[in-house]
């Protein structure tokens, strides 16, 4: 796309941020966004094929920047074990903030899971690498026993995702009014602690 198209995309993204912020994800439509900048829906559809893709692109950089700040804060914790738990707890709470702020429905969270994973493949890889790097640091410090840090880091990321998604599905099929984010946090931290205690140089009782 040329410079004119890039400008058009920026206008669309700014309009999308405004509309999503005002109406929330579930209520906002592509028609609302097109109307906000005087475009016809087919023109908007030329640039963005779905509301999901537009939503993710509109806020993805903001989310990545926030997670980067969360990581930098966590890195100030000198104990690798505590640092990992701090990062995971903070990232879970930030995710809850996003869902609440944009009033994303349980149904949408389930339907868009694979799309989010695909579009955030790079971020997920960075998250796994971060976990692995902290585990390696812990091995050097004698906090963790020697292990395959990359595999452990990947397992941590997968466990976190699966516990979240399991709670989304439970809330959806039981027709609960809201997602129990406190339960997600407790279950994730419990399971991650089991993993970290398993590689701890001093086994936790």
N, C-alpha and C positions, 0 to 999 in steps of 0.2 A: 504493500500500500504506500501511496505517496504522502507528502506532507499534509495535503488537504484532508486526506482520509484520517491521518493521525490526529489532526485537530478535531475532526468530527468525533472520533472515538473518545478523546479527552472530554469533550462536551457531554457525550453520552454517559461516561463514567461519573462525572460530577453530578449530572442530573440523577443518575441512579443512586448515588450516595444520599442525596437529598430526599428522594422519594422513599427509599428503604428506611432512612432514618425517621421519616415522618409517619409512614404507614406500617412499617414493619415488613419483614420478608413475606409472610404468609398472605397479607392483604394487598401488597403492591403487585401491579401487573405491568407487562411491557407497554400496554396502552398508556398507563399513567406516566411512565418514563418518557415515552415518545411525545405525549402531550406537553410535558414539562418543558421541552425544548423545541416544540413546534415541528416535530418530525411525524411522518406517517409510519405506521407499524411495519410495513414491508421494508422501509429504509432502515429502521432499527434492526430488523431481523437480518438484514444483509451483513451487519457488523457482529451481531450477537444472536446465536441460534436459539438460546433459551434463557429464561430468567435466572436459572441456576448458574450458568456460566457468567452472566453479567454480574450477578451478586458476588461471586467469588473473585472475579477480576477487579471489581470496584473496591473491595476491601482487603484483598490478599496482601498487598504491600504493608498496609497498616497492621495486619495480623502478624506478618513476619517480623516487622520492626518491634512489635510488642513482645514477641517471644524471644527476640534477640536481647531485649532489655532484661527480660526475666532470667535468661541464661547468664547475663553479666552480673546480675545481683546474686544469683546462686553461686557463681564462681568465687564470690567473696568468702564463702564458707570453706574453711581449710580442710575440714573432714570430708573425704570423698563420699562416704556413706550418707552423711547428713546432707551433703550438697545435692546428691541425686534425689533424695526424698523432697528437699526444698523445691527443686526445679519442677518435679512432677506435680507436687501439690499446687504450686503457683500456676502452672500451665493448665491444670484442670479447672482452677477457679477462673482463670481468664476465659477458658472455653465456655464456662457457665455464664460469664458476663456477656459474651457475644450472643449466645442463644437467647438470653433474657432481653438484652438491649434491642435485638432485631425481631423479637417475638417469633422465633422459628418454631413451628409446630413439630410435635413428635413424629408425625407422618413424614414430614419433609426431611427430618434428620435421618430417618431410615432410608427414604428413597434416594437421597443424594449422597449416601455414604461412599459408594464406589466412585462417584464423580469427584468427590473431595479427595479421595485417596489418589486418584489418577493425577489430578491437577496439582496436588501437593506432594508428589513423589519425591521431588528434590528436597523439600523441607523434611519429609519423613526420613530420608537418607541422612540428612544432617543431624536429625535428632538421634538416630541410631549411632552415628559417629561420635556425637557428644557423650552419650552414655558410655560407649566403649573407651573413649579417651579418659573419662573420669575413673572408670574401672582400672585402666592401666596405671593411672596415677596412684590409685589405691594399692595396686600390687607393688609398685615401687616403694610406697610408704609403709608397706607391711600391714595395711588395713585389710586387704583382700589376699586370698591365696592365688597362686598362678592359675589362670583359666583362659578360655577362649573369649576374650573380652568382646569381640565383635558379635559372636553368637549370643552371648549374654545380653548385650545391649539391644540386639534385634528382638530377642525374646521379651525384654522389658517393654519395648514399644508395642509389640503385638498384644501382650497381655493387657496393657492399658486400653488399647483400642477395643479389644473384645469385651472387656468388662463394661466399657461405656455402651457399646452397641447392644449388649445383652440387656442392660437396664432400659435402653430406648425401646427395645422390643417388648419387654415386660410391661412397661408403661402403656404402650400402644395396644397390646392384645388384652390387657386388663382394663383398658379404657380409663386409665388414671388421669386426673386433671393436669398433673405436672410431673416432670422428671425429678426423681429424688437424687439431686446432685450430691448431697451429703453422703448418701449410701455409696454412690460411685467412688467418691474420694476415699471413703473408709475401705472399700473393697480393693481398690487399686493399690493404696498404700500398704494394706495388709499383704497382698500378694507380692508386690515389689519387695517388701521387707523380707518375705520368705526367700526370695531369690538372692537378695543381698546377704542375708544371714547364712545362706548356703555356701557362699564364697568368702565369708568373713574369716579372717585369720584367728579371731577370737569368737567362737560360737556364742550366739546370744541364747540365753536360757529363757 
